């Protein structure tokens, strides 16, 4: 694609908007793609975003929205063209906080930890929480409908948004920053753009829901015999109330932490085959340690729990969470053959873990690290080389192994993408497993809103041949 238009582009940009094209913008965390860009543009406000999109639309130039660059399915990289890469990094203002309404209005370039801090300053909680929160930005988190560890209690990203401001593919500004809980005035464009991965426009700001901060928090890691017993324990925990997170961890994850030397304090001398991390957030009159002890006793008496550690201080609580949160780092050091972000009906989780594991081990000599958000049915189901082998030994088997996982998920009415999105990595899987009527509607929506096909082409939906 010719880039004769670059000089014209600079005439519509504010000072500091044009950035150097470099690795920061062209690489992604798993190293599967290297993107390309004719220009990297970082607008300072929504009006400037609109000017850039109108410019691109008038010339048929692809635009790839870029937020924190933490996406895991390649949605932020476009390797086969020379697009305008539009970064939201300069749009990083907290526009307003409304404590009495439990609402915070943030621009798309706000880093998640900064939103957490602004909410805390108002004695409120913004509950979206995930491993990349120190670099992930609000725009990208909403564009992918991010999940994280507290979905069980507070919901996905889309459940935390009251209104959005966005620039549509035509360059028109959607001014939807309303702070309303009820607004039945036509199609919900907010939820159409959330999860669209930048293919229907650029989210520039959002009105976010806040919550009262828990007065007391508590964390425990309890050893269970199997995922089925973990599921039974989840039911008991929910009856006791106050559950914020309920994370399943296979012993393989703790073994990887030991094997790779990730600096973390493990809760047990030997990694149990299965354990769960439980986090509670309670009111001023409730004691989380007492409630977790009650759950442990109930679980032990009913044969669900065989051992456990309950944090007695905030430092111990952080140590327990560090085990769960550093598993991805250990995975990265081992080197995955294939990583799968899947969701299942809760009752299907144990059967999937048993059945899919058996099929995979029949197909190849490998290790499986299964962990994730059992409370909402989301598992990170990752495949690794057998001890003493490298992932290069499995290069010709990746597609086959991924297909086994996708098939086993689909057979149980699950999803091959729970919280990471489709991006460029999973376009073929969406075509294979997506409902035909849904796919037809998605293509029609894309064609109606983005007839020139400039917004993140090739992400979510396969780009038509030009």
N, C-alpha and C positions, 0 to 999 in steps of 0.2 A: 504494500500500500504506500502510495506517495505521501510524503510529509511536507509538501509545499505550503500547507496551511499553518505551520508552526509560527511563522512571523505574525500572521493575522491573529492567532490565539493570544499572543502576548499583549496585544493592544486592548484586550478586554479584562486583563487580570490586574489585581491590586498588587502593590509592592510586597514582595516576599512570597507570592503565591506559586511562582514557578520553582520547582525543586529539582535537584540533581537526580537523574535516573541512576539508581544504584541498588545494591543487593537488598537493602532494607525493604524495598518495595517489590522486588522481583522474586524473592524466595519465599518458601512456606515451611512450616515447622518440620514436616516429615521428609522434605527433600525430594518429593516425587515430581515436582514441576519447577521449571524456571520460567517466570513470566517474561513479558516484553512490554515495552511502553515507548511510544514516540515522545511522550511528555508526562511528567508527574506534576499535577496541579493541586495545590492545597488552598482552596478558597477560605476567606475569612468570615463569610456569612452566607445566609441562604440566598440572597439576591445574586451573589457572585456564583454560587452553584448553578442557579438558574441561567445565568449568562453562558456559562460553560456548556451546559446541556443544550441550550438553544443553538449555540455555535456548532456543537457536534451533530445535532439533528439536521442542521441545514446542509451539512457536508457528508453525512453518512459515516461519521467517524465513530468507532466503538468506544464505549466508556466503561471502565471497570472501577466500581467503587472500592475503596481501600480504607479499612478502619484501623485495627491494631495489628493486622497481619497474622492473627493467631488461629485462623480457621484451619481445619484439619481435612478438608475435602477439596481443596484447590479452587474454591470459589473466588478467591482474591487474585488469582494469577491467570493470565491469558497468554499461553506460549506461542500461539500460531498467528499473531497479528501484531500491529503496532498501535494499540489503543491510547487514548488519554486515560491515565490512571488518576482517579479523583480521590484524593485523601481528605478525610475530615479532621485531620489532626489539629488544625488551627481553630476549629469550631469547638472550643473546649470550655465554654462558660456554663456555669449553673445560673440560669436566668432568674429563677425565683424559687423560694421554698414557702409552702403554705402549711405550717404545722397543724393548724386547726382543721384543715381539710385532708391531712395526710397525703400531700401531693408535693412533688419536686419536679421542676421543669429543667431539663438538661439538654444541652446541645449534643449532637451525634458524636463529636470528638472527645467527650468527657471520658476519662479512664474510669473503669468501674470502681476502683478503690477510692477515687475522689468523690464519686457519688455516695459511696458508703460514708465517707467522712462528712460530707455536707448533711446527710441525713442524721448522722450521730450528733452533729452540732445542734440540731433541732430536737435532740432526744427522740429520734425516730430511727427506724430500721428500713433499709432497702434490701430485701432478702436475696436477690440474685447473687449467687456465690459459686465460683468455680476456680479451678487451678490457675487460669491465666488472668485473674482479675487485676493484676498489677500492670497489665499491658493492654488487655482487651478494652475496646471502646463501645459506648452505648449503641452507636449506629450499627456496628457489625453484630453486636449481641442481639439486637432486635431483628436485623435482616436475616439472621439464622435461627431466630426463635430459640435462643440458648436455654439450656436447662440448668444443670448443676446439682448441688447436693441438697437443696432445700425445696425441691419441687413437690415432695410429698406433702408439705404443709402450705406452701405459698403459691405453687403453680409454676409453669414455664414463663419465659419472658413475656409472651403475649398476655398472660394473665396479670402482669404487673404494669400494664400500660393503659392509660385512660384516653390519650389522644396523641397524634403525631403531626408533625410538620414534615413535608417532603416535597421534592421536586420531581415531577413526572417526566416521562421521556420527551414530551413536547417542550419542556422548559417551563411549563406552568407550575406555580407553587400551590400545593395543597395545604391550606391553612386550617389544620384540624387539631390544634393544640387546646382542645377543650378539656376541662377538668370535671367532667360529668360522669356519674356512675350509671345514669340512664339517659339514653339518647337514641330512640328508635326513629331516625329520620332518613331511612333509605339504606342503601348498601353500605356495609361496614368496610370502607376502604382502609381503615387502620389495620384491620386484621388481614387484609389482602396483601398489604405491603410488608407486614411483619412475617418473616419466614420466606419471603420471595427472593432473598439472596441478591438483592440489587438488580434483579432482572426487570422490575416494573417501575423503578425510580430510585431516588436517593433519599433516604431518611435523613433529615437535618436536625430535628429536635423531637423530644418526647415529653409528655406529662406522665410522670411515673408515680405509681402508688407506693406510699409509705405505710409502715405499721408501727405499733407501739413496740419499744424494745423490751425483750424479756428481762424480768428482774433477776432471775437466776437461771443459770445454764449448767448442764451436766452432761458428761460423756462417759461411756463405757464400751469396752470391747469384750464381747462374750463369745465363748467357744461353743459351736453347735456341730452336730454330727453330719448334717447334710443340708442342702438348700431347702428341702422340704420342711425340715425342722426349723430352719431360719424363718420360713414363711409362717409357720405356726406361731413362732415367737413374735413376729411382726404383729399378728392379730392381737396377741396379749398386750403388747406395748401400746397399740393404738387404743385399747380399752382403758389403759391407765391414763392416757392423755398426755399432751404436751410434746409429742414426738416431732422433731424438726427434720431429722435425717435418720435413715436406716440403710446402712451400706453393707453389702455383702463382700467378703474378701476370701478368695481361695488361698490355700497355703502356698501355692506357687508364687504369689505376689510377694509374700514375706521372704520366701527362699531367694527370689531375685534380688530383694533388698540386701540380703546377706551376701549373695554371690557377687554383687557389683560394688559393694562397699559404700552405698549411699549412706551418708551420716544421719542416722535416725535411731531412736531408742525403741527397740522392739518390745512388745508387752509380755512375750513368753520366751523361755529359753529355746524351745523348739517350735517351729511354725505349725500351728494346728491345721488340719486339712481344710476346715471351714471356720470362719468367724464372722461376726457382725459388729459394726460400729454403730452405736445408738447415741443420738444427740437429743437432748431435751431443752426446751425453752419454756420456763414457767413464770407464774406471777409472783408477787411479793410474799404471799402467804404459803408458798409451796417450796418443798425441799427436794431438789433433783437427786441428791445422793440417796435420800430415803426412798424415793420412787424407783430408782435404778436398783437399789438393794432388794426392794419388793419384787421387781421383775426377775432379778437373778434367782431369788428363792423360789418363786413360782415356776420359773423355767427349770430349775434343778429338780424340784419335786415332781415335775411332770416328764422328766427325761429329755427336755429340750436343750438344756445347757449343762455342760460338764465343767466349765472353768470360766474365769473372767477377771477383768481388771476394771475397777470403777475409779475414775479420777477423783482425787480428794483436794485438788488445788487447780488453779488456772494453768499453772505450768504443766501439770500432768495431763490436763485436758488438751493442751496444745501438742504435747508429745503423742498422744493417741491419734489426734487428727493428722499429725505429720506422717504417721505410718500410712494412712489411706492416701494422703495427698502426694506422697513421694513415689508411690507405685508407678505412675507414668514415667518418672525419671529412670527408674530401674528398667522398665520395659524398653526405653530408648537405648539404654546402654547395652542391653542384650541384643536388640535388633529384631523387630517383628517381621515375620513372613507376611502376615496380613493382620490388620486391625479392624475390628467390627464394632460398630456402635448400634446396638439393636434394642428393640423393645418388644415385650411379650405381655399377654394377659398374665396377671400374677400367678394364677393357678397353673399356667403352662410352663413356668420357669423351671421347676425341678425336672420335669420330663424332657425339656429342651436340653438342659445341661447334661443329663445322662445320655440321651439319644444322639445329640450332635457330637458329643465327645467320643462316643463309640464309633460313629461313622468316620470321623476324622482320623482316629487312631488306626482304623483299618486301612485308611487311604495312605497314610504317611507316618513316619517316625517323627513325632513332634511333641512340643509341650504347649499346654493351654493355660493362659492366665485369665481367669474369669473373675471380674470384680465389677462393682458399680452400685447403682441406686436401686436396690431391691424394692424399696418402698414405693417406687413408681414404675417398676417393671423394666427399667433401663439397665442393660448390662454392657460392659466393655469386654468383648469376647475376643481376645487376641491370641494369635498363633505364633509360636516361636520355634526355632530350630531345636532339635534334640541336643542334649549336652554333648559338647565336643564337635558340633557341626555349626556351620554358619548359614545365614539366610541365603547366601549365594547358591547353596546346594539345592534350594527349592525354587529357583527362579522360574523354571518351566512348570511348576505345580501351583503357582499362586492363583491363577484363574480358577482352576479346578477346586482348590480348597475354599476359596471365597464363595463359589457356587454351592458347595455343600452347606455352608453356613446359611446362605440366603434361602436355599430351599427348605432347610429345617425350620427357619424362622417363619417363612410363608406358610408352611404346612400347619403351623400353630396359630395362624392369624395374627402374626406379629409384623413388625416393621424393620426393614434393613437399615433405616436411619432414624435414630431416636432423637438425638439432640444436636448432632454435628451438621446436619443438612445434606444436600445432594451434591452441590458444587459441580465440579467436573469429574470427580472420581466415580460417582454413582449414577451417572446419566443412563447408562445401559441397564442398570438394575431397575431404575424407575420405569424405563420402557418395558422391561420384562414383567415386572410385578405390579405396576400401577394399574388401578382400575381403568378400563378403556374409556368410560364416560368421564371420569375425572381428567384423564389425559387430554381428551378432546376439549373439555372446558378450559383447561389450563392453556392449551395452544390458542384457543379463541381469545382468551383474556390477554395473552401476550401480544397477539396480532392487533387487538383493538387498542391497547394502551401504547404499544411500541411498534407501530407498523414498519418503521425503518429497521427495527432489530438492532438498535445501537446499544441497549443496556445489557451489559455483561453477557454478550452472546456466547453460547456454549455452556453456560452454567444452568443447572436444573433441567432445561430443555435443550436438546441437540440443536445447534445452529443450522438453519437451512443452507444448502449449497448456494454459493453466489456465482 
